[in-house]
Amino acid sequence: MLKKFTGMLVVPLMAFSFAACSKKPAPAPPQAPVVVDSAPVQPPPAAVPAPPADTFEGEWKGDSGPDLPLSFSVEKNQVTSLNASYSGKNGTCNYNGGIGSDGPVPINNKTFTSRGKNTMHGETEFTATGTFTSPTEASGTLVWKGKSELCGDFNLEYKWTAKKAPAEAMD
């Protein structure tokens, strides 16, 4: 209650007691020491790149008919060598032979064209076109043109198939 006295204001005081907390919080239990590995950090092992899904590298073996073997090698996306055989008959004259390709040819979109030529005993040449139908199978056409000294001109066309030879075990 307030009363006014000759220009003076008197305010009755009430006694308040503030209880201060004298209790301190309990100290936290000591933490276990942190162990830091002092060994040097090793980088993860280098990943060995997986071969491309369409890798055809290796040795291939097949034929273009009975007794007409065909083989080729693939390395670094190229047919590095191709060997093929031919056989035919001109009238009563039989002829046969085989030659290898002129050199490496690239594989583009799973296909290749390889050529070979031989001028011994006449002139013989081939053109082999091929397609890899899977990572382990290929097929195509083999066209032979030539002139046999004994049998005359010939022009042959064969369909061929080949399979990738299993990789040899390394010792």
C-alpha positions in Angstrom: 0.0 0.0 0.0 1.2 3.4 -0.9 0.8 6.6 1.1 1.6 10.0 0.1 3.4 12.2 2.6 4.6 15.7 2.0 6.2 14.9 -1.3 7.7 11.8 -0.2 6.9 8.4 -1.3 7.2 5.6 1.2 7.1 2.0 0.0 6.9 -0.7 2.6 9.5 -3.3 2.0 8.9 -6.9 2.3 11.6 -9.3 3.1 12.4 -11.7 0.4 14.9 -14.4 0.9 16.6 -15.9 -2.1 17.9 -19.3 -1.5 21.0 -19.8 -3.5 21.7 -23.3 -4.5 25.0 -24.2 -3.0 25.0 -27.6 -4.4 27.3 -28.0 -7.4 26.5 -30.5 -10.1 28.3 -33.8 -9.8 31.4 -33.9 -12.0 31.1 -36.1 -15.1 32.7 -39.5 -14.9 36.1 -39.5 -16.5 36.0 -40.6 -20.2 38.0 -43.5 -21.5 41.0 -42.3 -23.5 40.6 -42.2 -27.2 43.1 -44.5 -29.0 44.4 -43.1 -32.3 46.0 -45.6 -34.7 49.4 -44.3 -35.4 49.9 -46.6 -38.4 50.0 -44.8 -41.7 46.8 -44.9 -43.7 47.2 -47.2 -46.7 45.3 -46.3 -49.8 42.9 -48.9 -51.1 44.4 -51.3 -53.6 44.3 -50.2 -57.2 41.3 -51.6 -58.9 42.1 -53.9 -61.8 40.0 -52.6 -64.7 37.5 -55.2 -65.9 37.8 -56.1 -69.6 35.3 -54.5 -71.8 32.2 -56.6 -72.3 32.9 -56.9 -76.0 36.5 -58.2 -75.7 37.2 -60.7 -78.3 40.9 -61.1 -77.6 42.3 -64.6 -78.0 42.6 -67.4 -80.5 39.6 -68.4 -82.7 39.1 -71.7 -84.5 36.4 -72.8 -86.9 35.8 -73.8 -90.5 34.0 -72.9 -93.7 33.1 -76.5 -94.5 34.4 -80.0 -94.2 38.2 -80.1 -94.3 38.3 -76.3 -94.7 39.8 -75.0 -91.4 39.8 -71.3 -90.5 41.6 -69.6 -87.6 42.3 -66.1 -86.5 43.8 -64.2 -83.7 42.4 -61.1 -82.0 44.6 -58.6 -80.1 43.9 -55.0 -79.0 40.6 -54.9 -80.9 42.2 -56.1 -84.2 42.1 -59.3 -86.1 45.9 -59.7 -86.3 46.0 -62.7 -88.6 43.5 -64.9 -90.3 44.3 -68.3 -92.1 41.8 -70.0 -94.3 41.5 -72.9 -96.7 39.7 -73.5 -100.0 38.8 -76.4 -102.1 37.0 -76.8 -105.4 36.6 -78.6 -108.7 36.6 -77.2 -112.2 35.5 -79.9 -114.6 37.6 -82.9 -113.7 40.3 -80.8 -112.1 40.4 -80.5 -108.3 42.2 -77.6 -106.6 42.8 -76.6 -102.9 45.0 -74.5 -100.8 45.1 -72.0 -98.0 46.6 -68.6 -97.3 46.9 -66.1 -94.5 45.8 -62.5 -94.3 47.8 -59.5 -95.4 47.9 -58.0 -91.9 46.0 -56.7 -88.9 42.5 -55.2 -89.4 40.4 -53.3 -86.9 37.2 -54.6 -85.4 34.4 -52.0 -85.6 30.9 -52.5 -84.2 31.8 -56.2 -83.7 32.6 -56.7 -87.4 35.8 -57.0 -89.5 37.0 -57.5 -93.1 40.3 -59.3 -93.7 42.0 -60.0 -97.0 44.8 -62.2 -98.2 46.6 -62.7 -101.4 49.1 -65.3 -102.8 50.7 -65.2 -106.2 52.6 -68.5 -106.0 51.2 -71.2 -108.4 48.7 -68.8 -109.9 47.0 -65.9 -108.2 44.6 -66.5 -105.3 43.0 -64.0 -103.0 40.3 -64.1 -100.3 38.0 -61.6 -98.6 36.7 -62.7 -95.2 34.0 -60.7 -93.5 33.0 -61.5 -90.0 30.8 -60.6 -87.1 31.2 -61.5 -83.5 27.8 -62.8 -82.5 28.9 -63.3 -78.8 32.1 -63.0 -76.8 32.9 -66.6 -77.8 31.3 -67.1 -81.3 31.8 -65.5 -84.7 30.6 -66.1 -88.2 30.8 -64.6 -91.7 31.4 -65.1 -95.4 34.6 -66.1 -97.1 35.0 -65.3 -100.8 37.8 -66.8 -102.8 38.9 -65.7 -106.3 41.8 -67.1 -108.2 43.4 -68.6 -111.1 44.9 -72.1 -110.8 47.7 -72.9 -113.2 46.2 -76.3 -113.7 42.4 -75.8 -113.2 41.8 -72.3 -114.5 39.7 -69.5 -112.9 37.6 -70.1 -109.8 35.3 -68.0 -107.7 34.1 -69.6 -104.4 31.9 -68.3 -101.5 31.7 -70.1 -98.2 29.9 -69.4 -94.9 32.2 -69.8 -91.9 31.8 -70.1 -88.1 34.4 -70.0 -85.4 34.6 -70.2 -81.6 37.0 -68.6 -79.2 39.5 -71.2 -78.0 39.7 -71.5 -74.2 42.5 -69.5 -72.6 45.4 -71.8 -71.8 46.2 -72.2 -68.1 49.3 -70.2 -67.0 51.9 -72.2 -65.1 
